[in-house]
Amino acid sequence: MPQTSPVRIWVMAARLRTLPAAVAPVLVGTALAIWDDEFRAGAFVAALLGALFIQVGTNLSNDYSDARRGADTEDRLGPVRVTAGGLVPPQRVLLATYLTFGLAVLCGVYLVAVAGPVVLAIGAASILAGVLYTGGPRPYGYEGLGEVFVFSFFGVVAVCGTYFVQAEELRWEAFALSVPVGLLASAILVVNNVRDADTDKRAGKRTLAVRLGRDRARGLFAAMVYLAFPLALVPWVLGPLDPTVALCWLAVPLAAPLVRTVRNHADGPTLNAALARTGALQLAFCVLLSAGIVLS
């Protein structure tokens, strides 16, 4: 790709299709803070920027580490990775990773100032988990634990953390709302790993899709997507929120054809598009859920 512009290359490295996974939980946690009359604009902005920087930093770290381990080969079906593709020298990608995580730390410094030292532990754990996903001596992304990481940090930690930095307390409703958000975030990774199952297996990368096989991984994807909708109603059925949280069900027409696509296709272009559509589904679901919470 000799004529690709530098801006285009770094956009590829940041993997914009994955960024809804960072934005969506912040919206849901903030919506609960608004419902609880605890909204803080500064904390919201810092949490949103921090989440985006952690996501991009994780993507860059993954790009660098996968290239070093030989996981991104030429027969990979996904978009070109900038390190393995020779578009950016490895050390420059590593430097960009450090700078991006550094920006996340700056956001964290502000959040510690307004919400206390608990935020420091949350931020440090999030960055460390992002680096160790494919980096370090025993990357857990290579052992089938990537979905657990995404569910935990882009679901539970992100929603509850966003609410905490504004309210300085935790409610069980934040945990309940984080579950469907985390399931849809994890579904994005499942699509990615279903697409790359063959090349990951040859590279020794034992993702959940490799361990389960493509068919079972597709079933897991369907379960994650469809379970998100009824679980979003828990804070209404068992708690103080109103039936307006069911607004998220307006995203069902996006979910059903997406599940069929992932179930019936294995080619790279189709699954690349499905990955982007899964991110769009999560964002639409969370925007509608957030609106329902605020209106509750």
C-alpha positions in Angstrom: 0.0 0.0 0.0 2.7 2.5 -1.0 0.4 5.4 -1.7 -1.6 5.2 1.5 -1.4 8.6 3.4 0.0 8.7 6.9 -3.3 9.9 8.3 -5.1 6.9 6.6 -2.5 4.5 8.0 -2.9 5.7 11.6 -6.7 5.6 11.2 -6.3 1.9 10.2 -4.1 1.3 13.2 -6.6 2.9 15.6 -9.3 0.6 14.2 -12.2 3.0 14.3 -14.8 0.2 13.9 -14.0 -0.9 17.5 -14.5 2.6 19.1 -18.2 2.2 19.8 -17.2 -0.3 22.4 -15.5 2.5 24.3 -18.2 5.1 23.8 -21.3 3.0 24.5 -20.7 2.1 28.1 -19.8 5.7 29.0 -23.2 6.8 27.6 -25.0 4.2 29.7 -23.2 5.0 32.9 -23.7 8.7 32.4 -27.4 8.2 31.7 -27.8 6.5 35.1 -25.9 9.4 36.7 -28.3 11.9 35.0 -31.3 9.8 36.2 -29.9 10.0 39.7 -29.2 13.8 39.5 -25.5 13.2 39.8 -24.3 14.3 36.3 -20.9 16.0 36.2 -19.9 17.3 32.7 -16.2 17.3 33.4 -16.1 13.8 34.7 -18.2 12.6 31.7 -15.8 14.2 29.2 -12.8 12.8 31.0 -14.3 9.3 31.2 -15.2 9.4 27.5 -11.8 10.5 26.4 -10.1 8.1 28.7 -12.1 5.2 27.4 -11.3 6.1 23.8 -7.6 6.5 24.5 -7.5 3.1 26.3 -9.3 1.5 23.4 -7.0 3.0 20.8 -4.0 2.2 22.9 -5.1 -1.4 23.3 -5.5 -1.6 19.5 -2.0 -0.3 18.9 -0.5 -2.6 21.4 -2.3 -5.5 19.8 -1.1 -4.5 16.4 2.5 -4.3 17.6 2.4 -7.5 19.7 0.6 -9.7 17.1 3.2 -8.7 14.5 6.1 -9.6 16.9 4.5 -13.0 17.5 3.8 -13.7 13.9 0.0 -13.9 14.3 -0.7 -11.3 11.5 0.2 -13.3 8.4 -0.5 -12.4 4.8 -3.4 -14.8 4.5 -5.3 -13.1 7.3 -8.9 -12.1 6.3 -9.1 -8.9 8.3 -8.0 -5.4 7.4 -4.2 -4.8 7.0 -2.3 -4.4 10.3 0.1 -1.5 10.0 3.0 -3.3 11.8 2.8 -6.6 10.1 2.0 -4.9 6.8 5.2 -2.9 7.0 3.3 0.4 6.9 4.8 1.7 10.1 8.0 0.7 11.8 7.4 -1.4 15.0 9.1 1.1 17.3 6.9 3.9 16.0 3.8 1.9 16.7 5.1 1.1 20.2 5.8 4.8 20.8 2.2 5.7 19.6 0.9 3.1 22.1 2.8 4.7 25.0 1.6 8.2 23.9 -2.0 7.1 23.7 -2.0 5.4 27.1 -0.3 8.5 28.4 -3.2 10.6 27.3 -5.5 8.1 29.0 -3.5 8.6 32.2 -4.0 12.4 32.0 -7.7 11.9 31.8 -7.3 9.6 34.8 -5.4 12.2 36.8 -8.4 14.6 36.5 -10.9 11.8 37.5 -8.8 10.9 40.5 -8.9 14.6 41.5 -12.7 14.7 41.3 -13.6 11.2 42.4 -10.8 9.9 44.6 -8.0 7.3 44.5 -10.3 4.4 43.6 -10.3 5.6 40.0 -6.5 5.2 40.0 -6.8 1.5 40.5 -9.5 1.2 37.8 -7.5 3.1 35.3 -4.3 1.2 36.0 -6.0 -2.2 35.7 -7.7 -1.1 32.4 -4.4 -0.1 30.8 -2.5 -3.2 32.1 -5.3 -5.4 30.8 -5.1 -3.7 27.4 -1.3 -4.3 27.2 -1.4 -7.9 28.4 -4.2 -8.8 26.0 -1.6 -9.7 23.3 1.6 -8.5 25.1 3.7 -9.8 27.9 5.0 -13.3 28.5 1.6 -15.0 28.5 -1.0 -12.9 26.6 -4.4 -14.0 27.7 -5.9 -13.1 24.3 -4.0 -16.1 23.0 -5.6 -18.4 25.6 -9.3 -17.7 24.8 -9.8 -15.1 27.5 -10.2 -12.0 25.3 -14.0 -12.0 25.5 -13.7 -12.1 29.3 -11.5 -9.0 29.2 -13.9 -7.1 26.9 -16.9 -8.0 29.0 -15.2 -7.0 32.2 -13.5 -3.7 31.1 -15.8 -2.5 28.3 -18.9 -3.6 30.2 -18.8 -3.8 34.0 -15.8 -1.5 34.6 -16.7 1.1 32.0 -20.4 1.5 33.0 -19.8 1.3 36.7 -16.7 3.4 36.6 -18.4 6.1 34.6 -21.3 6.2 37.1 -18.9 6.2 40.0 -16.8 9.2 38.8 -19.9 11.3 38.7 -21.9 10.0 41.7 -18.9 8.8 43.9 -20.9 5.7 44.8 -22.2 2.6 43.2 -25.7 1.3 42.7 -26.7 -2.3 41.8 -28.5 -0.9 38.7 -25.1 0.1 37.3 -23.9 -3.5 37.5 -27.1 -4.7 36.0 -26.9 -2.3 33.1 -23.3 -3.2 32.5 -24.1 -6.8 31.6 -25.9 -6.2 28.3 -23.4 -3.6 27.4 -20.5 -6.0 28.0 -22.2 -8.8 26.1 -22.5 -6.7 23.0 -18.9 -5.4 23.3 -17.7 -9.0 23.6 -19.8 -9.9 20.5 -17.6 -7.5 18.5 -14.5 -9.6 19.4 -16.3 -12.8 18.7 -17.0 -11.7 15.1 -13.3 -10.8 14.8 -12.2 -14.2 16.1 -14.6 -16.1 14.0 -13.2 -14.4 10.9 -9.6 -15.1 11.9 -10.1 -18.6 13.3 -8.1 -20.5 10.7 -5.1 -18.1 10.6 -5.1 -17.8 14.4 -5.0 -21.5 14.8 -2.0 -21.8 12.5 -0.3 -19.0 14.4 -0.9 -20.7 17.8 -3.4 -18.1 18.9 -6.0 -20.1 20.8 -8.9 -17.6 20.8 -12.3 -18.7 22.0 -13.4 -19.2 18.4 -10.4 -21.5 17.9 -11.1 -23.4 21.1 -14.9 -23.8 20.4 -14.8 -24.0 16.7 -16.5 -21.7 14.3 -20.0 -23.1 14.6 -20.1 -22.9 18.4 -18.5 -19.5 18.4 -21.3 -18.4 16.0 -23.8 -19.7 18.5 -22.1 -17.8 21.3 -22.3 -14.6 19.2 -26.1 -15.1 18.7 -26.5 -15.8 22.5 -24.6 -12.6 23.4 -26.6 -10.5 21.0 -30.0 -11.8 21.9 -29.5 -12.0 25.7 -28.6 -8.3 25.8 -32.2 -7.3 25.1 -34.0 -9.0 28.0 -31.2 -8.4 30.4 -31.5 -4.6 29.8 -34.9 -4.8 31.4 -33.7 -6.0 34.8 -33.4 -2.6 36.4 -37.1 -2.0 35.4 -38.4 -5.5 36.4 -36.5 -5.7 39.6 -35.6 -2.1 40.3 -36.7 1.6 40.2 -36.4 2.3 36.5 -39.4 2.7 34.2 -40.4 0.7 31.2 -38.8 3.3 29.0 -35.5 1.3 29.2 -37.3 -1.0 26.7 -36.5 1.6 24.1 -33.3 -0.4 23.4 -35.6 -3.1 21.8 -35.9 -0.8 18.8 -32.5 -2.1 17.9 -33.8 -5.7 17.4 -34.2 -5.2 13.7 -30.5 -4.6 13.5 -29.6 -7.6 15.5 -31.5 -10.4 13.7 -30.0 -10.0 10.2 -26.6 -9.5 11.8 -26.8 -12.9 13.6 -27.8 -14.6 10.3 -24.9 -13.0 8.5 -22.4 -14.2 11.0 -23.9 -17.7 11.1 -24.0 -18.1 7.3 -20.7 -16.5 6.1 -17.0 -17.1 6.5 -15.4 -14.8 4.0 -13.4 -11.8 5.1 -15.3 -8.9 3.5 -18.6 -10.1 4.8 -17.4 -10.6 8.3 -15.4 -7.3 8.2 -18.7 -5.6 7.5 -20.4 -7.7 10.2 -17.8 -6.5 12.7 -18.6 -2.9 11.9 -22.3 -3.6 12.0 -21.9 -5.2 15.5 -20.2 -2.1 16.7 -23.1 0.0 15.2 -25.6 -2.3 16.9 -24.0 -1.9 20.3 -23.9 1.9 19.9 -27.5 2.1 18.7 -28.6 -0.2 21.6 -26.7 1.9 24.2 -28.0 5.2 22.8 -31.6 3.9 23.0 -31.0 2.4 26.4 -29.4 5.6 27.7 -32.4 7.6 26.4 -34.7 5.2 28.2 -32.8 5.6 31.4 -32.9 9.4 31.3 -36.6 9.4 30.5 -37.3 6.9 33.3 
